[in-house]
């Protein structure tokens, strides 16, 4: 599945958004202009605003609207600003040197500029959100920012905890990844003034797509090489963040618990643990990703046939294809 083909129906929308974002950041803050080029340059797939535009176009078609609205365009910008702000801050917390194959903001410009850039993007997105003048959307997107914090705190509090449940993992994954996608898909539908049923469907599509995306990412952390990942294999496990493959593997191989609970003190322990997860944890995680993907597809039933809907369908397949 080709990502360029999936994004083709909204390519012009995306380019306009990218130019607007660079302008928003750079115009007000010369200090951040260079950082804006780095943050909103050509790299990255920008799946979140792509989904906003695809849902906007598909629901606009459903309601016989001649064009998507300015508020839907601004929503896509807000979604990308919130996501990018969280990445910039994450990179500072995790001390990451590269992201999307490029050096991170704090590596290039220092921690001070990175934190200011992230804060600026969160603040600016909140201002734009308030100016959408739609209480339903304000509540939806505000919840996302609270969910981000909840997800980070619950992850930090559960490191090396072998009793973490699949439900707990899915809740954390919802807060860190799926919440923004779900809320922005539903918000795009709100501005097309669709029925309540379609709004709920768009939230469900975004939620289950986001969960599938996270599970797939967590599988790749074990199955891809360091060269493919751009970071050491099994880095989540090494830091004590137990994801779906590890949770499933703990159920199937009792020896894994001792390795995790010892926090890989002995040389070779981490490599042993990664091998166990690869052997007995991946297939169950693949099944989970497929289940979430199927629920995302089922939520598209109320949308009219067309290239925007087809791209929403293809996006699900694109995410799943990464693990096969």
N, C-alpha and C positions, 0 to 999 in steps of 0.2 A: 504494500500500500504506500503510495507516494504522498508525502506531506504537502508538496507543492500543489498537487491535484486537489487535495482536500481543502486547502486554503484559497484555491483559485477564485471561488465566488465572492470572496471578501478581500481580495488582494489590494484593491484601491482604497477600501476602508482602512486597512491596516497601515498602509503607507501614510495616509493623512494623519492617522493617530500617532505614528512614530514622530512625524515632524512637529505635531502639536506638543507632544510630551517634551521633546528636546527644547522647544521654545519656552514652555512653562517653567522648566527648571533653570535654564540658562538666562532668560530675560531678567528674572528678579535677582539672580545671584551669580555675578560674574565668577565668584570663587567656585561655584558648582558647574560652570559651563563645561569645563574639560571633563568633569565627572559625568555630566549629562551625556556627553558623546559616548563615554564608555558604557554607561548604564543602558542608554536607549539607542545604541549603535545597531548595526545590521544583524548581529549574532543572536542566537536563541530562536526557538520556534514560536514563542508567545502564544501558547495554546489557549490561555485564559481569555484574552480579548478576541481571539479567533472564534471561540465558542460563543462569546457575547454577540458578535456580529452575525454568526450563523443562526443562533436562536432568534435574534432580532429580525433577520430577513425571512426566516421560516414562519414566524408568528405574524409578521407584517403581511405575508402572502395569505395566511389564513384569514386575516381580517380585511383583505382587499385594500391594504394601504399602498399608495403609489411609491412610497420610499420610506426608509427607516427614519427615525426622528433624531433631532440633535441631542436629545437626552440619552438616547441609546448610544450615540457616539461618545458622549461624555462619560457614560457608564463604563464603556470599554477602557477609556483612559484611566478612570478611577481604579478599575480592577487591576490594570497593569501596574499602576503606581503602588497600590497596597502590596501586591505580590513582590514587586521589586524592592520596596522598602524592607520587607521581611527577609529577603535574600541578602541585602546589603548588611543588615544587622546580624543575620545568621553567620555570615562569613567572618564578621568581627569576633563573634562568640566562639566559633569553631577554629578561628585563625586559618582560614582557607586562603591559599595563594592564587588559585585559578578557579574560574567559573565559566562555563560555556566556551572552554578553550582559550579564554583570555584572562589576564591578570585581574584580580579583584580590586575594588576601589580602595580598600584600606592598604593593600600592598603598594598601589601606585601613589596614593595621595596622603596616606597616613590614617590612623584610627580616628582622629579628630574629624577630618572631612567626611569619612565614611559614616560616622554616627550622625553628624549634622545632615548629611544627604538623606539618610534613612528617616530621621525625624522630620525633615522638611517634606519628604514625600508622604509620610503619614498625615502630617498637618494639612498639606495641600489637598490630599484626597478627601479628608474630612470636610474641608471648606467646600470643595466641589460637590460633595455628597449632599451637604445641607442645601446648596443652591439648586439641586434637582427638584426641590419643593414637592417631594412625594414621601409621605411618612412611612408607607409600607416598605419602600426601598431603603430609606434611611435606617429603619429598624433592621432590615435584613443584612445590610452591609456592616452596620455597627456591630452586630452580633459576631461577624467574622473576626473582627479585630480582637474581641474578647476571647473567641475560640482559639486564636493563635496563641495567646498567653496561656490559656488553660492547657493546650497541647504541649507547649514547651515545659510547663511546670510538672505535668503528669509524667512526661518522659524523664525529666531530671530526677523525679522521686521514685522511679521504678527501675533504675539501672541495676543490672545483674540480678534482678528478681525473677527467679525461675517459676514463680507461681503466677506471673502475669497471665491473664486469660486472653483468649482470642477476642472476646467482647471488649476488654480493656484496650487491646491493640487497635481494634476497629474504631473505638471512640477517639483515641488519640490521633489516629490517621484521619478521621473525620475533621477533628479540630485543626490539625496542621495543614491538611491538603484539600479535603473534599468540601469543607465549609465554604470557602471562597468561590469555588467552581459552582456549587449548588446555588448559593445566594445570587451570584451574578447571572446565571442562566435564568433563574426565576425573575430577577429584576428586569432583564431584557424583555421577558414576556409581559411583565406588568405594564411597560410603556407601549406595548401593542394593544393594551386594553382587552386581553383575551379573557375567557371564562376562568373561574377559580380552578376548575379541573385541569386545564392546560397549564396554569401557573404551578400547580402541585406537580404535574408531570415533568415540567422543566426543572423543578428543584430535584426531583428524584433522578432524572437523567444526570444532572451535574454531580449529585452526591455519589451515585454508584459508579459513574465514570471516574470520579476523583479517587474513590476507594480502589478501583481496579488499577488505576495509574500508580497508586502508592504501593500496592501489593507487587505489581510488576517491577517497580524500582527496587523493592526489597529483595526480590528474587535475583535480579541482575547483580546486586551487591555480592552475591555468592557465585553466580555462574559465569560472570564475565572476568576477563583478565584485568590486571592492573592497567595495561595499555588502553583497553577499551573503556574502562571506568574513569581513567584519569586520576585515580586515587588507589590506595592499597585495597585489595580484595578483603571482604569481611570487616570493613571498618566500623559498621554499626555494631556488630558483635564484639569487636575488640574494645569498643567504648562502653559496652554493657547495655546498649539499646537492643532489646530482644524483639525482632520483627517476626512476621508470619512464618517464614521458613524455619526459624529457630523454635518458635512455639510448637509447631507441628512435629519437629524433630525430637523435642523434649518428651513428647508423648510416646515416641517409638523407640527411643534408645536411652535407657536409664543412665548410661555412663556420661552423657552430655551434661547433666546437672552438676556433677562434681567439677567438671572442667570450668563451667561458667561461674559457679559459686566461688571457686578459687581465684577468679578474675585472671585466669591464664598466667599464674605466677611462674610456672615452670616452662622453660624453653620448649617449644614444640606443641604446647597445649592449644594455642590458638589454631594452629594448622590442623591438629586433630579434630577440633570442634568444627571447623569449616568443612572438613571432609565428611563428618557425620551429617551435618546439615545438608550438604550436597547429595548425600546418599539417600537419606530418609525424610527430608523436609520439603524438598522442592516440588514434588508431584502434587502433594496436598495444597501447597500454596498456589500452584497453577490452577487447580480446580477452583479455589476460592476466587482467583482473578477472573476466571471464566464466568462464575456465578454472578459476580458483581457486574461484569460486562453485559450479561444477558438481561439483568434487571435494568440497566441503562437503556438497552435497545427497546425493551418492552415499553418504556416511558415515552417513546417517540410516536406511539400509535395514533395520537390525535393530530399530528402535523400533516399538512398537505404534501403530496409528492412534488419534488422539485430538486434543484441542485443543492440548495441549502440543507434540506433534510438529508439528502444523500451523503453530503459531507459530514453531517452529524453521525450517521450510521457508520461511515468509513472511519471516522475518528476512533470509534470503539475498536474496530478491527486493527487499526494502526497501533494502538496501545498494546493490544494482545500479541501482535506479531513479534514484538520485541523479545518475547520469552520462548520463541520457537525457532 
